[in-house]
Amino acid sequence: MAYKPTKAELAAAIERTVPDVIAPDLKVLFCGINPGVYTAAIGHHFARPGNRFWPALYAAGFTPRQLLPAEQEQLLALGLGITNVVERATVAAADLGREELRLGGEVLVKKVLKYRPQVLALLGISVYEAAFGQKGSGIGLQPLTIGATQVWVLPNPSGLNAHFPPRRLAEVYRDLREYCFF
C-alpha cells in the first residue's frame, strides 16, 4: 500500500515547495498550477490518489508504462519535465490570487527562456489565462510563444475535472505527444 500522509503532515506541507523535474532542451515541460498539500507532503508531483496526470501520460504514449509519482525523475530521459506556475503548496488552487498567478507567469517565462523546452504544456485553461493574461483560450496549441518555445494548453488532470473523462484526457494529451514526437 502507498504511503498516506497524516493530517498533521498535510497541515505542515502548506507553503512547502516541490522541486522541479527539469533539464535543458526538453521536448515538453508540463506545468501545473501549484502543488497541493498532498503532493508537497509526499514530495513528488501529482502524487494525490485520483490525480490523472500519470495515467494520462501513459495512455497518451508519453511513457512506456504508468510511472509512479516517486519515479518522476525518469521523465527526464524521455524528454519530459514538470514545473508549476506557483511554487508554494496550498490546500486548493483557489487559495491563489490572480496577482500571484500573474507573478508566477513572469517567473515561468524566465524558467522557459533558461531551459528552452520545445513545448510548455500548461495544465488548465484557467491557469494559462491567469498567468499570461490570455482570454478565451482553448485546449491545444496557443498563439503565444516564449522565445522558441511553443505554448500548449491541456486539461487539468485533477480527478475533480469531470469535463474530461480519462479517455478524452488521454486523447488531448496524445495530440501533444504527436505534435512533439512525430
Secondary structure by P-SEA (a helix, b strand, c coil): ccccccaaaaaaaccbbbbbbcccccccccccccccaaaaaacccccccccaaaaaaaaaccccccccccccccccccccbbbbcccccccccccccaaaaaaaaaaaaaaaaaacccccccccaaaaaaacccccccccccccccccbbbbbbcccccccccccaaaaaaaaaaaaaaccc
